[in-house]
Amino acid sequence: MLLDTHAHLNFNAYKSDIDKVIKRCLENEVWIINVGSQSATSKRAVEIAEKYEKGVWAAVGLHPIHAQDDFDAGEHRKLAESKKVVAIGEIGLDYKPEYSAFREKQKSIFQQQLELAQKSGLPVIFHCRMAHDDLIHMLGQYQKGFKGVVHCFTGNWPQAQKYLAMGLYLGFNGIIFKLNLAEIIEKTPLDKILIETDCPYLTPPPLKGRNEPIYVKYVAEKIAKIKKKSYQEISEITTENAKKLFQI
Protein backbone atom coordinates (compact mmCIF):
# COMPACT_ATOMS: atom_id res chain seq x y z
CA MET A 1 0.00 0.00 0.00
CA LEU A 2 1.11 3.57 -0.81
CA LEU A 3 -0.17 7.00 0.18
CA ASP A 4 0.25 9.91 -2.22
CA THR A 5 0.40 12.77 0.26
CA HIS A 6 0.19 15.53 -2.34
CA ALA A 7 -2.06 15.23 -5.39
CA HIS A 8 -4.18 17.68 -7.35
CA LEU A 9 -6.99 15.58 -8.76
CA ASN A 10 -9.09 18.64 -7.96
CA PHE A 11 -7.48 20.41 -10.94
CA ASN A 12 -8.93 20.63 -14.45
CA ALA A 13 -6.43 18.08 -15.80
CA TYR A 14 -8.72 15.37 -14.36
CA LYS A 15 -12.07 17.01 -15.08
CA SER A 16 -13.12 14.38 -17.63
CA ASP A 17 -12.01 11.18 -15.89
CA ILE A 18 -11.40 11.78 -12.19
CA ASP A 19 -13.61 8.89 -11.08
CA LYS A 20 -11.65 6.47 -13.26
CA VAL A 21 -8.34 7.79 -11.94
CA ILE A 22 -9.42 7.37 -8.32
CA LYS A 23 -10.87 3.91 -9.00
CA ARG A 24 -7.55 2.89 -10.55
CA CYS A 25 -5.71 4.14 -7.47
CA LEU A 26 -7.94 2.43 -4.93
CA GLU A 27 -7.86 -0.87 -6.83
CA ASN A 28 -4.06 -0.73 -6.62
CA GLU A 29 -4.04 0.23 -2.92
CA VAL A 30 -2.90 3.81 -3.46
CA TRP A 31 -4.56 6.34 -1.14
CA ILE A 32 -4.68 10.05 -1.93
CA ILE A 33 -4.62 13.45 -0.27
CA ASN A 34 -5.90 16.12 -2.68
CA VAL A 35 -4.41 19.50 -1.90
CA GLY A 36 -6.06 22.86 -2.48
CA SER A 37 -4.33 25.90 -3.96
CA GLN A 38 -7.21 28.43 -4.05
CA SER A 39 -10.71 28.63 -2.64
CA ALA A 40 -12.23 26.81 -5.63
CA THR A 41 -9.73 23.95 -5.67
CA SER A 42 -9.87 23.62 -1.89
CA LYS A 43 -13.65 23.32 -2.05
CA ARG A 44 -13.33 20.82 -4.89
CA ALA A 45 -10.84 18.74 -2.89
CA VAL A 46 -13.32 18.50 -0.01
CA GLU A 47 -16.18 17.59 -2.35
CA ILE A 48 -14.12 14.80 -3.91
CA ALA A 49 -12.99 13.43 -0.54
CA GLU A 50 -16.51 13.38 0.85
CA LYS A 51 -17.62 11.11 -2.01
CA TYR A 52 -15.35 8.32 -0.75
CA GLU A 53 -15.66 6.46 2.51
CA LYS A 54 -11.94 5.70 2.64
CA GLY A 55 -8.77 6.23 0.68
CA VAL A 56 -9.31 9.88 -0.31
CA TRP A 57 -8.78 12.99 1.85
CA ALA A 58 -8.36 16.74 1.36
CA ALA A 59 -6.22 19.70 2.38
CA VAL A 60 -7.36 23.31 2.07
CA GLY A 61 -5.32 26.46 1.59
CA LEU A 62 -4.18 29.36 -0.59
CA HIS A 63 -0.95 28.72 -2.52
CA PRO A 64 1.59 31.57 -2.31
CA ILE A 65 1.55 32.13 -6.09
CA HIS A 66 -2.09 33.15 -5.62
CA ALA A 67 -1.33 35.46 -2.71
CA GLN A 68 -2.41 38.47 -4.76
CA ASP A 69 -5.92 37.15 -4.09
CA ASP A 70 -7.45 37.92 -0.71
CA PHE A 71 -7.46 35.04 1.76
CA ASP A 72 -10.96 34.26 3.02
CA ALA A 73 -10.23 32.90 6.48
CA GLY A 74 -13.90 32.24 7.23
CA GLU A 75 -14.40 30.17 4.10
CA HIS A 76 -11.29 28.09 4.70
CA ARG A 77 -12.16 27.64 8.37
CA LYS A 78 -15.55 26.28 7.35
CA LEU A 79 -13.98 23.92 4.77
CA ALA A 80 -11.51 22.70 7.38
CA GLU A 81 -14.39 21.53 9.57
CA SER A 82 -15.02 18.60 7.21
CA LYS A 83 -13.95 15.27 8.70
CA LYS A 84 -12.20 14.54 5.41
CA VAL A 85 -9.85 17.53 5.72
CA VAL A 86 -6.55 16.37 7.20
CA ALA A 87 -4.31 19.42 6.68
CA ILE A 88 -4.04 23.11 5.90
CA GLY A 89 -2.20 23.49 2.62
CA GLU A 90 -0.57 24.04 0.47
CA ILE A 91 0.66 27.27 1.99
CA GLY A 92 4.01 28.99 2.24
CA LEU A 93 6.37 31.17 0.22
CA ASP A 94 7.40 31.21 -3.44
CA TYR A 95 10.19 33.55 -4.55
CA LYS A 96 10.35 32.42 -8.16
CA PRO A 97 11.01 35.69 -10.08
CA GLU A 98 7.48 36.04 -11.44
CA TYR A 99 6.05 35.89 -7.90
CA SER A 100 8.71 37.73 -5.92
CA ALA A 101 7.13 41.15 -6.47
CA PHE A 102 4.49 40.37 -3.84
CA ARG A 103 6.67 38.70 -1.20
CA GLU A 104 5.24 40.77 1.65
CA LYS A 105 1.67 39.86 0.66
CA GLN A 106 2.76 36.20 0.60
CA LYS A 107 4.14 36.50 4.12
CA SER A 108 0.99 38.17 5.40
CA ILE A 109 -1.31 35.51 3.96
CA PHE A 110 1.03 32.75 5.11
CA GLN A 111 0.78 34.06 8.69
CA GLN A 112 -3.01 34.12 8.50
CA GLN A 113 -3.05 30.52 7.37
CA LEU A 114 -0.59 29.45 10.05
CA GLU A 115 -3.00 30.91 12.59
CA LEU A 116 -5.82 28.92 11.00
CA ALA A 117 -3.70 25.77 11.30
CA GLN A 118 -3.05 26.42 14.98
CA LYS A 119 -6.72 27.08 15.71
CA SER A 120 -7.86 23.99 13.80
CA GLY A 121 -5.13 21.74 15.22
CA LEU A 122 -4.42 20.42 11.73
CA PRO A 123 -0.96 19.75 10.32
CA VAL A 124 0.40 21.96 7.54
CA ILE A 125 1.50 21.16 4.01
CA PHE A 126 4.21 23.73 3.25
CA HIS A 127 5.10 24.96 -0.22
CA CYS A 128 8.51 26.59 -0.43
CA ARG A 129 10.45 27.57 -3.53
CA MET A 130 13.61 29.67 -3.37
CA ALA A 131 12.50 30.92 0.06
CA HIS A 132 13.59 28.35 2.64
CA ASP A 133 15.55 30.73 4.87
CA ASP A 134 12.57 33.10 5.18
CA LEU A 135 10.13 30.24 5.79
CA ILE A 136 12.37 28.75 8.47
CA HIS A 137 12.67 32.17 10.12
CA MET A 138 8.91 32.68 10.12
CA LEU A 139 8.21 29.27 11.59
CA GLY A 140 10.78 29.92 14.28
CA GLN A 141 8.67 32.82 15.56
CA TYR A 142 5.92 30.44 16.69
CA GLN A 143 6.73 29.03 20.10
CA LYS A 144 4.19 26.24 19.85
CA GLY A 145 5.50 25.03 16.50
CA PHE A 146 3.68 23.06 13.83
CA LYS A 147 3.12 19.52 12.66
CA GLY A 148 3.55 19.19 8.95
CA VAL A 149 5.55 18.43 5.83
CA VAL A 150 7.72 20.53 3.53
CA HIS A 151 6.29 19.33 0.25
CA CYS A 152 8.50 18.83 -2.84
CA PHE A 153 11.63 19.58 -0.84
CA THR A 154 14.41 21.08 -2.97
CA GLY A 155 16.46 22.92 -0.36
CA ASN A 156 19.96 22.07 0.89
CA TRP A 157 20.95 19.79 3.75
CA PRO A 158 21.44 22.54 6.40
CA GLN A 159 17.91 23.75 5.64
CA ALA A 160 16.60 20.19 5.77
CA GLN A 161 18.23 19.77 9.18
CA LYS A 162 16.42 22.85 10.49
CA TYR A 163 13.06 21.54 9.31
CA LEU A 164 13.76 18.13 10.81
CA ALA A 165 14.77 19.76 14.11
CA MET A 166 11.31 21.39 14.14
CA GLY A 167 9.77 17.94 13.87
CA LEU A 168 8.63 18.41 10.28
CA TYR A 169 8.62 15.78 7.54
CA LEU A 170 10.17 16.19 4.09
CA GLY A 171 8.08 15.29 1.04
CA PHE A 172 9.69 13.92 -2.12
CA ASN A 173 8.17 13.46 -5.56
CA GLY A 174 9.18 13.25 -9.23
CA ILE A 175 11.53 16.21 -8.78
CA ILE A 176 14.07 13.68 -7.46
CA PHE A 177 14.47 12.44 -11.04
CA LYS A 178 15.39 15.96 -12.20
CA LEU A 179 17.48 17.32 -9.33
CA ASN A 180 20.26 15.61 -7.41
CA LEU A 181 18.67 15.15 -3.99
CA ALA A 182 20.27 11.79 -3.27
CA GLU A 183 22.44 13.06 -0.40
CA ILE A 184 19.49 14.70 1.33
CA ILE A 185 17.31 11.60 0.92
CA GLU A 186 20.14 9.41 2.17
CA LYS A 187 20.65 11.56 5.28
CA THR A 188 16.98 12.14 6.10
CA PRO A 189 15.68 9.61 8.66
CA LEU A 190 13.21 7.26 6.99
CA ASP A 191 10.62 8.00 9.65
CA LYS A 192 10.61 11.63 8.47
CA ILE A 193 10.04 11.00 4.74
CA LEU A 194 6.73 11.26 2.91
CA ILE A 195 6.18 10.40 -0.75
CA GLU A 196 3.96 12.27 -3.19
CA THR A 197 3.35 12.94 -6.87
CA ASP A 198 2.26 16.61 -7.06
CA CYS A 199 0.21 15.34 -9.99
CA PRO A 200 -0.60 16.39 -12.68
CA TYR A 201 2.97 17.75 -12.57
CA LEU A 202 6.41 16.11 -12.25
CA THR A 203 5.66 12.87 -14.07
CA PRO A 204 8.43 10.38 -13.28
CA PRO A 205 10.40 8.81 -16.13
CA PRO A 206 9.99 6.75 -18.23
CA LEU A 207 6.38 7.97 -18.22
CA LYS A 208 5.25 11.05 -20.11
CA GLY A 209 2.20 13.27 -20.02
CA ARG A 210 -0.13 13.74 -17.08
CA ASN A 211 1.05 12.41 -13.75
CA GLU A 212 -1.30 10.34 -11.55
CA PRO A 213 -1.23 9.22 -7.88
CA ILE A 214 -0.67 5.61 -8.94
CA TYR A 215 2.78 6.66 -10.21
CA VAL A 216 3.91 7.41 -6.67
CA LYS A 217 5.39 3.90 -6.75
CA TYR A 218 8.23 5.20 -8.93
CA VAL A 219 9.16 7.70 -6.23
CA ALA A 220 9.14 4.91 -3.63
CA GLU A 221 11.35 2.77 -5.86
CA LYS A 222 13.87 5.60 -6.34
CA ILE A 223 14.03 6.32 -2.61
CA ALA A 224 14.47 2.61 -1.89
CA LYS A 225 17.45 2.53 -4.25
CA ILE A 226 19.04 5.63 -2.71
CA LYS A 227 18.58 4.43 0.87
CA LYS A 228 19.51 0.83 0.02
CA LYS A 229 16.24 -0.47 1.43
CA SER A 230 13.58 -2.72 -0.03
CA TYR A 231 10.65 -1.21 -1.89
CA GLN A 232 8.37 -2.96 0.60
CA GLU A 233 10.06 -1.28 3.56
CA ILE A 234 9.89 2.17 1.95
CA SER A 235 6.22 1.64 1.11
CA GLU A 236 5.30 0.52 4.60
CA ILE A 237 7.24 3.16 6.50
CA THR A 238 6.23 6.15 4.35
CA THR A 239 2.60 5.05 4.54
CA GLU A 240 2.80 4.79 8.33
CA ASN A 241 4.48 8.21 8.45
CA ALA A 242 1.58 9.72 6.49
CA LYS A 243 -1.03 8.01 8.64
CA LYS A 244 0.67 9.32 11.76
CA LEU A 245 1.02 12.90 10.58
CA PHE A 246 -2.43 13.25 9.04
CA GLN A 247 -4.22 11.09 11.62
CA ILE A 248 -5.63 8.81 8.93
N, C-alpha and C positions, 0 to 999 in steps of 0.2 A: 504493500500500500504506500502511496505517495500523497503529499499534500502541497499543492501549488499555493503558496501563501501570498501571491500577488498576480492576479489576473485582471483583465479588463473585458470580460465577456459582455459587460454593460455598454460597450462602445459599438458604434455603427458597423464595424467590421464583421460583426456576428448577427446583424439585424435579421438576415434571411434564414439563418439555420442554427440559432442558439440552442434550441431544444435538442437537436441532433448532436451538437458538440458536447453538451452536458451529459447526454445519454451515453455517448462514447466514453467520456471520462469515468462516469460512475460504473459502467460495465467493466472498466479496466482498473477499478479501485484507485482512482485519482480523485481526491477531494479538492475543493476550490474555495478560495476567498476572493471575491470580486471587490475591487477597490475603486472608490469614487475619486473624481478629480474636480468636479463642479457640482452644483446643486442637482442638476438634471441627472448626471451619471451616478451620483450618490443615491438618489431616489430610485433610479433604475436598478442599482445593485441590490437594494433592499427588496424591491419587488421581485426580482429574480430569486433571491435567497428564500423568500417566504413561500415560494411555489414548491420548495423541496423540503421534505421532512428531515433529511440528513444529507451530508456531503457537500452542501453549498452554503456559504456564509457571505457577509458583506462588511465593508468598511466604508465610512463616510467622511468626506473632507474636501477642502479646497486646495488644489495643487498650486504651488507657488507661481507657476507660469501664468496662472489665471488670477493672480493677486491684484490685478487692476480692477477686477470685479469686487463688489462689496461682499463681505462675508456675512451671511445671515445666520447668526448664532442660534436664534430661536428655531429656525427650520432644521438646522443640523442637530440641535439638541433633541428635537422631536423625532427625527430619523434614528438617532442613536438609542432611543428607547425600545426599538424593536429587539426581540430576543435573538434575532439572527444577525445583529450587528455585533462584531467581535473586536472592533478597533476603530480608532479615529485615524483617518489617513486617506490618501497620502498627503502629508503636509510637510512643510520644511522651507528650504531655501534653494534657489536656482540662479547661479550667477553666470550662466551662459550669456555671451555678449548681448543677444537680442532681448534678454530679460533683465539685465543688470541695471537698466535705467530706473527701475522701480524697486530697488533693494529695500529701501526703508518701508515701503508699503508691504513688501513680502514679510519683513520682520514683524510689523504690527499685526498682520493677519495671522502669522505663525503663533505669536503670543496669545492671541484670542483663542486659537484652536488648542493650544497647550492647556489653557484654562478650562476649556470644554472637556479635554481628556481627564484632567484632574477631578473635575466635578462628577464626571460619569464613571470614573474608576476604570475606564477602558485603556488597554495598551495603545501605543502609537505606532503607525507605520510612517517612518521618516523618509522623505525624498531629499537628497542632497547632491547637488552637482556644482563642482568648483566652489564650494562654500563651506567645507567641513570645519575650518577653524572658527568661523562665525557661529555655526550651528552648535559646536561643542561649547563655545563660550556662553551662548544663550541657555543651553541646557544646564550649565553649571550654576546659573543664577537661581535655580529652583532647588531649594533645600530638600524637599520631599523626593525629588527625582521622578523618573518615569520608567514604566515597563514598555518595551517595544523593540522594534527592529529597524536598522538602517538598511532600507531596501536598495537593491542594485548597488552594492558597495563598490566604489572605485577609488577610494582614498588610499593613503599610504599606511604603512604598518604603525608608525607612531599615532596616527589618528585612530586607527582600528583599536589600538591598545586603550586609548582614552574612552572610546565607546564601550569596550568590554569592561573596563573598570567601573563604568556606570551601571553595569548589569544588562546592557543592551545586547541584542543578537545582531548578527550580520547576515544579510540576505544576498544570495548569489543566484544569477540567472545566465542567460545566453551571452552576456557581456564577457564571461570568462573565456569564451572562444575567440574574442576579439582583442582583449587586453591581457597582459601578462599579470595575472593575480595569483599565480601558483604559490608564491612565497607567503602571501597573506592567508590563503586558504590552508596551507600547510601548518602555519603557526596558530591559527584560530582554533580554540578548543572545539571539538566536534559537538559538544553539548551547547554551543553558542552559534551554530550554523542553521540557517533556514534556506530552503530551496524554493525557487519561484520561476515563472516564465516572463512576466511583464507582457504577456501576450495582449494584443496581436504583434508586438514588437519583438526584436532580438531573437529571431528564429535560429535555433542551433543548427550548425551544419551536421550532416549533408543536406538537410531539408531546406526548402526555399518557400517563399511566399508567407502567408499568414501563420503566425505562431498559434499554438493551442495548448491548454493546460496539460494534455496528455504527453506533450513533448518534454515535460519537466524531468522525465526519466533520463534524458541525455545530460542534463545538468548533474543529476545524481551520479551518473556513470563517470563523468569528468572529475567530480570531486572525489569519488572513490579511487580513481587512478592517482590523483595528486596526493591523497592522504594514505595511499597504500592500504586501503581497507576494502572489504567486499562491498559490492553493490547492495546486498541485503542489509548489511550493517548501516550503511549510509541512509538507506531508505527508512529503516526502522527508527534510527536515532533522530533524523531530521523531522520525521512525522511526530515523534513523541515531543520534540522541542516545540513544534507548532501547537500541538494540543495543549501543552503546558502554558505557553505564552498566551494563547487566545482562549483558553478555558473551553476547549471544544470537547 
